[in-house]
Amino acid sequence: FLSMRKGSGHVALADLPANMAKLKRLSDILTEEEISGFLADTYPDTETEIDFEAFLR
């Protein structure tokens, strides 16, 4: 995940589903499509950048 973080400390929502799906604990429970779905419910604009540290908490 550190490689996804930009110099500003933010990460693009569009980058999260594919990278989150690579996490074993998460991929055992959710597919990339399901991850995209719950992120879209919370953040409708996938071009939005969110604070990386806050997201991890």
mmCIF file of the N, C-alpha and C atoms, coordinates in Angstrom:
data_MODEL
# 
_entry.id   MODEL 
# 
loop_
_atom_site.group_PDB 
_atom_site.id 
_atom_site.type_symbol 
_atom_site.label_atom_id 
_atom_site.label_alt_id 
_atom_site.label_comp_id 
_atom_site.label_asym_id 
_atom_site.label_entity_id 
_atom_site.label_seq_id 
_atom_site.pdbx_PDB_ins_code 
_atom_site.Cartn_x 
_atom_site.Cartn_y 
_atom_site.Cartn_z 
_atom_site.occupancy 
_atom_site.B_iso_or_equiv 
_atom_site.pdbx_formal_charge 
_atom_site.auth_seq_id 
_atom_site.auth_comp_id 
_atom_site.auth_asym_id 
_atom_site.auth_atom_id 
_atom_site.pdbx_PDB_model_num 
ATOM 1   N N  . PHE A 1 1  ? 0.802   -1.195  0.000  1.00 0.00 ? 1  PHE A N  1 
ATOM 2   C CA . PHE A 1 1  ? 0.000   0.000   0.000  1.00 0.00 ? 1  PHE A CA 1 
ATOM 3   C C  . PHE A 1 1  ? 0.847   1.262   0.000  1.00 0.00 ? 1  PHE A C  1 
ATOM 4   N N  . LEU A 1 2  ? 2.016   1.195   0.547  1.00 0.00 ? 2  LEU A N  1 
ATOM 5   C CA . LEU A 1 2  ? 2.856   2.388   0.570  1.00 0.00 ? 2  LEU A CA 1 
ATOM 6   C C  . LEU A 1 2  ? 3.193   2.856   -0.835 1.00 0.00 ? 2  LEU A C  1 
ATOM 7   N N  . SER A 1 3  ? 3.313   1.935   -1.774 1.00 0.00 ? 3  SER A N  1 
ATOM 8   C CA . SER A 1 3  ? 3.627   2.328   -3.148 1.00 0.00 ? 3  SER A CA 1 
ATOM 9   C C  . SER A 1 3  ? 2.457   3.047   -3.816 1.00 0.00 ? 3  SER A C  1 
ATOM 10  N N  . MET A 1 4  ? 1.240   2.880   -3.299 1.00 0.00 ? 4  MET A N  1 
ATOM 11  C CA . MET A 1 4  ? 0.070   3.546   -3.859 1.00 0.00 ? 4  MET A CA 1 
ATOM 12  C C  . MET A 1 4  ? -0.028  4.989   -3.398 1.00 0.00 ? 4  MET A C  1 
ATOM 13  N N  . ARG A 1 5  ? 0.565   5.287   -2.253 1.00 0.00 ? 5  ARG A N  1 
ATOM 14  C CA . ARG A 1 5  ? 0.452   6.624   -1.678 1.00 0.00 ? 5  ARG A CA 1 
ATOM 15  C C  . ARG A 1 5  ? 1.235   7.616   -2.525 1.00 0.00 ? 5  ARG A C  1 
ATOM 16  N N  . LYS A 1 6  ? 0.636   8.727   -2.774 1.00 0.00 ? 6  LYS A N  1 
ATOM 17  C CA . LYS A 1 6  ? 1.293   9.786   -3.542 1.00 0.00 ? 6  LYS A CA 1 
ATOM 18  C C  . LYS A 1 6  ? 2.095   10.660  -2.594 1.00 0.00 ? 6  LYS A C  1 
ATOM 19  N N  . GLY A 1 7  ? 2.934   11.519  -3.137 1.00 0.00 ? 7  GLY A N  1 
ATOM 20  C CA . GLY A 1 7  ? 3.757   12.407  -2.332 1.00 0.00 ? 7  GLY A CA 1 
ATOM 21  C C  . GLY A 1 7  ? 2.944   13.267  -1.376 1.00 0.00 ? 7  GLY A C  1 
ATOM 22  N N  . SER A 1 8  ? 1.695   13.506  -1.715 1.00 0.00 ? 8  SER A N  1 
ATOM 23  C CA . SER A 1 8  ? 0.826   14.329  -0.881 1.00 0.00 ? 8  SER A CA 1 
ATOM 24  C C  . SER A 1 8  ? 0.276   13.568  0.319  1.00 0.00 ? 8  SER A C  1 
ATOM 25  N N  . GLY A 1 9  ? 0.513   12.261  0.363  1.00 0.00 ? 9  GLY A N  1 
ATOM 26  C CA . GLY A 1 9  ? -0.038  11.453  1.440  1.00 0.00 ? 9  GLY A CA 1 
ATOM 27  C C  . GLY A 1 9  ? -1.435  10.952  1.136  1.00 0.00 ? 9  GLY A C  1 
ATOM 28  N N  . HIS A 1 10 ? -1.881  11.139  -0.101 1.00 0.00 ? 10 HIS A N  1 
ATOM 29  C CA . HIS A 1 10 ? -3.214  10.712  -0.508 1.00 0.00 ? 10 HIS A CA 1 
ATOM 30  C C  . HIS A 1 10 ? -3.120  9.545   -1.492 1.00 0.00 ? 10 HIS A C  1 
ATOM 31  N N  . VAL A 1 11 ? -4.232  8.847   -1.641 1.00 0.00 ? 11 VAL A N  1 
ATOM 32  C CA . VAL A 1 11 ? -4.321  7.731   -2.575 1.00 0.00 ? 11 VAL A CA 1 
ATOM 33  C C  . VAL A 1 11 ? -5.605  7.897   -3.396 1.00 0.00 ? 11 VAL A C  1 
ATOM 34  N N  . ALA A 1 12 ? -5.540  7.556   -4.673 1.00 0.00 ? 12 ALA A N  1 
ATOM 35  C CA . ALA A 1 12 ? -6.719  7.647   -5.545 1.00 0.00 ? 12 ALA A CA 1 
ATOM 36  C C  . ALA A 1 12 ? -7.635  6.461   -5.274 1.00 0.00 ? 12 ALA A C  1 
ATOM 37  N N  . LEU A 1 13 ? -8.905  6.723   -5.111 1.00 0.00 ? 13 LEU A N  1 
ATOM 38  C CA . LEU A 1 13 ? -9.864  5.652   -4.858 1.00 0.00 ? 13 LEU A CA 1 
ATOM 39  C C  . LEU A 1 13 ? -9.878  4.623   -5.979 1.00 0.00 ? 13 LEU A C  1 
ATOM 40  N N  . ALA A 1 14 ? -9.667  5.060   -7.193 1.00 0.00 ? 14 ALA A N  1 
ATOM 41  C CA . ALA A 1 14 ? -9.677  4.140   -8.330 1.00 0.00 ? 14 ALA A CA 1 
ATOM 42  C C  . ALA A 1 14 ? -8.590  3.077   -8.207 1.00 0.00 ? 14 ALA A C  1 
ATOM 43  N N  . ASP A 1 15 ? -7.524  3.361   -7.467 1.00 0.00 ? 15 ASP A N  1 
ATOM 44  C CA . ASP A 1 15 ? -6.420  2.410   -7.303 1.00 0.00 ? 15 ASP A CA 1 
ATOM 45  C C  . ASP A 1 15 ? -6.661  1.395   -6.190 1.00 0.00 ? 15 ASP A C  1 
ATOM 46  N N  . LEU A 1 16 ? -7.591  1.666   -5.310 1.00 0.00 ? 16 LEU A N  1 
ATOM 47  C CA . LEU A 1 16 ? -7.756  0.823   -4.128 1.00 0.00 ? 16 LEU A CA 1 
ATOM 48  C C  . LEU A 1 16 ? -8.289  -0.585  -4.378 1.00 0.00 ? 16 LEU A C  1 
ATOM 49  N N  . PRO A 1 17 ? -9.372  -0.790  -5.145 1.00 0.00 ? 17 PRO A N  1 
ATOM 50  C CA . PRO A 1 17 ? -9.929  -2.136  -5.244 1.00 0.00 ? 17 PRO A CA 1 
ATOM 51  C C  . PRO A 1 17 ? -8.933  -3.207  -5.697 1.00 0.00 ? 17 PRO A C  1 
ATOM 52  N N  . ALA A 1 18 ? -8.190  -2.951  -6.748 1.00 0.00 ? 18 ALA A N  1 
ATOM 53  C CA . ALA A 1 18 ? -7.240  -3.954  -7.247 1.00 0.00 ? 18 ALA A CA 1 
ATOM 54  C C  . ALA A 1 18 ? -6.161  -4.247  -6.220 1.00 0.00 ? 18 ALA A C  1 
ATOM 55  N N  . ASN A 1 19 ? -5.702  -3.228  -5.535 1.00 0.00 ? 19 ASN A N  1 
ATOM 56  C CA . ASN A 1 19 ? -4.654  -3.430  -4.538 1.00 0.00 ? 19 ASN A CA 1 
ATOM 57  C C  . ASN A 1 19 ? -5.186  -4.045  -3.251 1.00 0.00 ? 19 ASN A C  1 
ATOM 58  N N  . MET A 1 20 ? -6.388  -3.680  -2.865 1.00 0.00 ? 20 MET A N  1 
ATOM 59  C CA . MET A 1 20 ? -6.976  -4.280  -1.676 1.00 0.00 ? 20 MET A CA 1 
ATOM 60  C C  . MET A 1 20 ? -7.249  -5.767  -1.905 1.00 0.00 ? 20 MET A C  1 
ATOM 61  N N  . ALA A 1 21 ? -7.615  -6.130  -3.120 1.00 0.00 ? 21 ALA A N  1 
ATOM 62  C CA . ALA A 1 21 ? -7.899  -7.527  -3.441 1.00 0.00 ? 21 ALA A CA 1 
ATOM 63  C C  . ALA A 1 21 ? -6.652  -8.398  -3.344 1.00 0.00 ? 21 ALA A C  1 
ATOM 64  N N  . LYS A 1 22 ? -5.481  -7.795  -3.345 1.00 0.00 ? 22 LYS A N  1 
ATOM 65  C CA . LYS A 1 22 ? -4.230  -8.547  -3.212 1.00 0.00 ? 22 LYS A CA 1 
ATOM 66  C C  . LYS A 1 22 ? -3.934  -8.943  -1.771 1.00 0.00 ? 22 LYS A C  1 
ATOM 67  N N  . LEU A 1 23 ? -4.645  -8.348  -0.831 1.00 0.00 ? 23 LEU A N  1 
ATOM 68  C CA . LEU A 1 23 ? -4.448  -8.672  0.581  1.00 0.00 ? 23 LEU A CA 1 
ATOM 69  C C  . LEU A 1 23 ? -5.143  -9.985  0.911  1.00 0.00 ? 23 LEU A C  1 
ATOM 70  N N  . LYS A 1 24 ? -4.409  -10.958 1.368  1.00 0.00 ? 24 LYS A N  1 
ATOM 71  C CA . LYS A 1 24 ? -4.951  -12.292 1.599  1.00 0.00 ? 24 LYS A CA 1 
ATOM 72  C C  . LYS A 1 24 ? -6.177  -12.282 2.500  1.00 0.00 ? 24 LYS A C  1 
ATOM 73  N N  . ARG A 1 25 ? -6.076  -11.626 3.635  1.00 0.00 ? 25 ARG A N  1 
ATOM 74  C CA . ARG A 1 25 ? -7.213  -11.626 4.572  1.00 0.00 ? 25 ARG A CA 1 
ATOM 75  C C  . ARG A 1 25 ? -8.462  -11.022 3.939  1.00 0.00 ? 25 ARG A C  1 
ATOM 76  N N  . LEU A 1 26 ? -8.294  -9.992  3.156  1.00 0.00 ? 26 LEU A N  1 
ATOM 77  C CA . LEU A 1 26 ? -9.431  -9.344  2.520  1.00 0.00 ? 26 LEU A CA 1 
ATOM 78  C C  . LEU A 1 26 ? -9.933  -10.148 1.328  1.00 0.00 ? 26 LEU A C  1 
ATOM 79  N N  . SER A 1 27 ? -9.017  -10.689 0.536  1.00 0.00 ? 27 SER A N  1 
ATOM 80  C CA . SER A 1 27 ? -9.420  -11.441 -0.652 1.00 0.00 ? 27 SER A CA 1 
ATOM 81  C C  . SER A 1 27 ? -10.108 -12.753 -0.296 1.00 0.00 ? 27 SER A C  1 
ATOM 82  N N  . ASP A 1 28 ? -9.891  -13.261 0.913  1.00 0.00 ? 28 ASP A N  1 
ATOM 83  C CA . ASP A 1 28 ? -10.601 -14.459 1.356  1.00 0.00 ? 28 ASP A CA 1 
ATOM 84  C C  . ASP A 1 28 ? -12.076 -14.164 1.609  1.00 0.00 ? 28 ASP A C  1 
ATOM 85  N N  . ILE A 1 29 ? -12.397 -12.894 1.817  1.00 0.00 ? 29 ILE A N  1 
ATOM 86  C CA . ILE A 1 29 ? -13.760 -12.502 2.179  1.00 0.00 ? 29 ILE A CA 1 
ATOM 87  C C  . ILE A 1 29 ? -14.486 -11.808 1.028  1.00 0.00 ? 29 ILE A C  1 
ATOM 88  N N  . LEU A 1 30 ? -13.782 -10.898 0.321  1.00 0.00 ? 30 LEU A N  1 
ATOM 89  C CA . LEU A 1 30 ? -14.410 -10.063 -0.703 1.00 0.00 ? 30 LEU A CA 1 
ATOM 90  C C  . LEU A 1 30 ? -13.690 -10.175 -2.035 1.00 0.00 ? 30 LEU A C  1 
ATOM 91  N N  . THR A 1 31 ? -14.456 -10.052 -3.109 1.00 0.00 ? 31 THR A N  1 
ATOM 92  C CA . THR A 1 31 ? -13.862 -9.984  -4.439 1.00 0.00 ? 31 THR A CA 1 
ATOM 93  C C  . THR A 1 31 ? -13.516 -8.524  -4.749 1.00 0.00 ? 31 THR A C  1 
ATOM 94  N N  . GLU A 1 32 ? -12.747 -8.317  -5.801 1.00 0.00 ? 32 GLU A N  1 
ATOM 95  C CA . GLU A 1 32 ? -12.406 -6.953  -6.213 1.00 0.00 ? 32 GLU A CA 1 
ATOM 96  C C  . GLU A 1 32 ? -13.672 -6.163  -6.548 1.00 0.00 ? 32 GLU A C  1 
ATOM 97  N N  . GLU A 1 33 ? -14.655 -6.831  -7.143 1.00 0.00 ? 33 GLU A N  1 
ATOM 98  C CA . GLU A 1 33 ? -15.908 -6.161  -7.500 1.00 0.00 ? 33 GLU A CA 1 
ATOM 99  C C  . GLU A 1 33 ? -16.675 -5.728  -6.249 1.00 0.00 ? 33 GLU A C  1 
ATOM 100 N N  . GLU A 1 34 ? -16.674 -6.573  -5.225 1.00 0.00 ? 34 GLU A N  1 
ATOM 101 C CA . GLU A 1 34 ? -17.349 -6.214  -3.976 1.00 0.00 ? 34 GLU A CA 1 
ATOM 102 C C  . GLU A 1 34 ? -16.644 -5.045  -3.293 1.00 0.00 ? 34 GLU A C  1 
ATOM 103 N N  . ILE A 1 35 ? -15.329 -5.050  -3.334 1.00 0.00 ? 35 ILE A N  1 
ATOM 104 C CA . ILE A 1 35 ? -14.561 -3.936  -2.770 1.00 0.00 ? 35 ILE A CA 1 
ATOM 105 C C  . ILE A 1 35 ? -14.901 -2.647  -3.506 1.00 0.00 ? 35 ILE A C  1 
ATOM 106 N N  . SER A 1 36 ? -14.932 -2.717  -4.843 1.00 0.00 ? 36 SER A N  1 
ATOM 107 C CA . SER A 1 36 ? -15.307 -1.549  -5.647 1.00 0.00 ? 36 SER A CA 1 
ATOM 108 C C  . SER A 1 36 ? -16.694 -1.053  -5.268 1.00 0.00 ? 36 SER A C  1 
ATOM 109 N N  . GLY A 1 37 ? -17.606 -1.986  -5.037 1.00 0.00 ? 37 GLY A N  1 
ATOM 110 C CA . GLY A 1 37 ? -18.981 -1.632  -4.689 1.00 0.00 ? 37 GLY A CA 1 
ATOM 111 C C  . GLY A 1 37 ? -19.089 -0.886  -3.377 1.00 0.00 ? 37 GLY A C  1 
ATOM 112 N N  . PHE A 1 38 ? -18.423 -1.382  -2.331 1.00 0.00 ? 38 PHE A N  1 
ATOM 113 C CA . PHE A 1 38 ? -18.557 -0.676  -1.058 1.00 0.00 ? 38 PHE A CA 1 
ATOM 114 C C  . PHE A 1 38 ? -17.804 0.639   -1.060 1.00 0.00 ? 38 PHE A C  1 
ATOM 115 N N  . LEU A 1 39 ? -16.724 0.732   -1.821 1.00 0.00 ? 39 LEU A N  1 
ATOM 116 C CA . LEU A 1 39 ? -16.045 2.028   -1.937 1.00 0.00 ? 39 LEU A CA 1 
ATOM 117 C C  . LEU A 1 39 ? -16.911 3.025   -2.704 1.00 0.00 ? 39 LEU A C  1 
ATOM 118 N N  . ALA A 1 40 ? -17.601 2.553   -3.750 1.00 0.00 ? 40 ALA A N  1 
ATOM 119 C CA . ALA A 1 40 ? -18.474 3.429   -4.538 1.00 0.00 ? 40 ALA A CA 1 
ATOM 120 C C  . ALA A 1 40 ? -19.648 3.940   -3.705 1.00 0.00 ? 40 ALA A C  1 
ATOM 121 N N  . ASP A 1 41 ? -20.125 3.109   -2.778 1.00 0.00 ? 41 ASP A N  1 
ATOM 122 C CA . ASP A 1 41 ? -21.217 3.549   -1.900 1.00 0.00 ? 41 ASP A CA 1 
ATOM 123 C C  . ASP A 1 41 ? -20.767 4.694   -1.000 1.00 0.00 ? 41 ASP A C  1 
ATOM 124 N N  . THR A 1 42 ? -19.521 4.631   -0.569 1.00 0.00 ? 42 THR A N  1 
ATOM 125 C CA . THR A 1 42 ? -18.995 5.646   0.333  1.00 0.00 ? 42 THR A CA 1 
ATOM 126 C C  . THR A 1 42 ? -18.438 6.851   -0.405 1.00 0.00 ? 42 THR A C  1 
ATOM 127 N N  . TYR A 1 43 ? -17.768 6.591   -1.518 1.00 0.00 ? 43 TYR A N  1 
ATOM 128 C CA . TYR A 1 43 ? -17.114 7.635   -2.313 1.00 0.00 ? 43 TYR A CA 1 
ATOM 129 C C  . TYR A 1 43 ? -17.565 7.491   -3.771 1.00 0.00 ? 43 TYR A C  1 
ATOM 130 N N  . PRO A 1 44 ? -18.665 8.124   -4.164 1.00 0.00 ? 44 PRO A N  1 
ATOM 131 C CA . PRO A 1 44 ? -19.188 7.971   -5.527 1.00 0.00 ? 44 PRO A CA 1 
ATOM 132 C C  . PRO A 1 44 ? -18.214 8.413   -6.630 1.00 0.00 ? 44 PRO A C  1 
ATOM 133 N N  . ASP A 1 45 ? -17.356 9.361   -6.347 1.00 0.00 ? 45 ASP A N  1 
ATOM 134 C CA . ASP A 1 45 ? -16.408 9.853   -7.347 1.00 0.00 ? 45 ASP A CA 1 
ATOM 135 C C  . ASP A 1 45 ? -15.080 9.112   -7.178 1.00 0.00 ? 45 ASP A C  1 
ATOM 136 N N  . THR A 1 46 ? -14.800 8.153   -8.072 1.00 0.00 ? 46 THR A N  1 
ATOM 137 C CA . THR A 1 46 ? -13.586 7.342   -7.932 1.00 0.00 ? 46 THR A CA 1 
ATOM 138 C C  . THR A 1 46 ? -12.317 8.117   -8.248 1.00 0.00 ? 46 THR A C  1 
ATOM 139 N N  . GLU A 1 47 ? -12.452 9.316   -8.769 1.00 0.00 ? 47 GLU A N  1 
ATOM 140 C CA . GLU A 1 47 ? -11.276 10.149  -9.028 1.00 0.00 ? 47 GLU A CA 1 
ATOM 141 C C  . GLU A 1 47 ? -10.836 10.896  -7.774 1.00 0.00 ? 47 GLU A C  1 
ATOM 142 N N  . THR A 1 48 ? -11.632 10.789  -6.730 1.00 0.00 ? 48 THR A N  1 
ATOM 143 C CA . THR A 1 48 ? -11.317 11.433  -5.467 1.00 0.00 ? 48 THR A CA 1 
ATOM 144 C C  . THR A 1 48 ? -10.053 10.822  -4.870 1.00 0.00 ? 48 THR A C  1 
ATOM 145 N N  . GLU A 1 49 ? -9.250  11.653  -4.258 1.00 0.00 ? 49 GLU A N  1 
ATOM 146 C CA . GLU A 1 49 ? -8.101  11.160  -3.511 1.00 0.00 ? 49 GLU A CA 1 
ATOM 147 C C  . GLU A 1 49 ? -8.408  11.323  -2.032 1.00 0.00 ? 49 GLU A C  1 
ATOM 148 N N  . ILE A 1 50 ? -8.092  10.289  -1.264 1.00 0.00 ? 50 ILE A N  1 
ATOM 149 C CA . ILE A 1 50 ? -8.350  10.331  0.167  1.00 0.00 ? 50 ILE A CA 1 
ATOM 150 C C  . ILE A 1 50 ? -7.037  10.248  0.936  1.00 0.00 ? 50 ILE A C  1 
ATOM 151 N N  . ASP A 1 51 ? -7.084  10.691  2.176  1.00 0.00 ? 51 ASP A N  1 
ATOM 152 C CA . ASP A 1 51 ? -5.907  10.634  3.030  1.00 0.00 ? 51 ASP A CA 1 
ATOM 153 C C  . ASP A 1 51 ? -5.564  9.168   3.299  1.00 0.00 ? 51 ASP A C  1 
ATOM 154 N N  . PHE A 1 52 ? -4.374  8.768   2.934  1.00 0.00 ? 52 PHE A N  1 
ATOM 155 C CA . PHE A 1 52 ? -3.938  7.384   3.020  1.00 0.00 ? 52 PHE A CA 1 
ATOM 156 C C  . PHE A 1 52 ? -3.942  6.877   4.460  1.00 0.00 ? 52 PHE A C  1 
ATOM 157 N N  . GLU A 1 53 ? -3.362  7.626   5.361  1.00 0.00 ? 53 GLU A N  1 
ATOM 158 C CA . GLU A 1 53 ? -3.273  7.199   6.765  1.00 0.00 ? 53 GLU A CA 1 
ATOM 159 C C  . GLU A 1 53 ? -4.658  7.067   7.393  1.00 0.00 ? 53 GLU A C  1 
ATOM 160 N N  . ALA A 1 54 ? -5.547  8.012   7.115  1.00 0.00 ? 54 ALA A N  1 
ATOM 161 C CA . ALA A 1 54 ? -6.903  7.962   7.660  1.00 0.00 ? 54 ALA A CA 1 
ATOM 162 C C  . ALA A 1 54 ? -7.648  6.743   7.119  1.00 0.00 ? 54 ALA A C  1 
ATOM 163 N N  . PHE A 1 55 ? -7.449  6.438   5.853  1.00 0.00 ? 55 PHE A N  1 
ATOM 164 C CA . PHE A 1 55 ? -8.108  5.279   5.250  1.00 0.00 ? 55 PHE A CA 1 
ATOM 165 C C  . PHE A 1 55 ? -7.662  3.985   5.927  1.00 0.00 ? 55 PHE A C  1 
ATOM 166 N N  . LEU A 1 56 ? -6.389  3.860   6.223  1.00 0.00 ? 56 LEU A N  1 
ATOM 167 C CA . LEU A 1 56 ? -5.879  2.640   6.838  1.00 0.00 ? 56 LEU A CA 1 
ATOM 168 C C  . LEU A 1 56 ? -6.417  2.421   8.243  1.00 0.00 ? 56 LEU A C  1 
ATOM 169 N N  . ARG A 1 57 ? -6.762  3.489   8.916  1.00 0.00 ? 57 ARG A N  1 
ATOM 170 C CA . ARG A 1 57 ? -7.315  3.349   10.275 1.00 0.00 ? 57 ARG A CA 1 
ATOM 171 C C  . ARG A 1 57 ? -8.704  2.822   10.184 1.00 0.00 ? 57 ARG A C  1 
# 
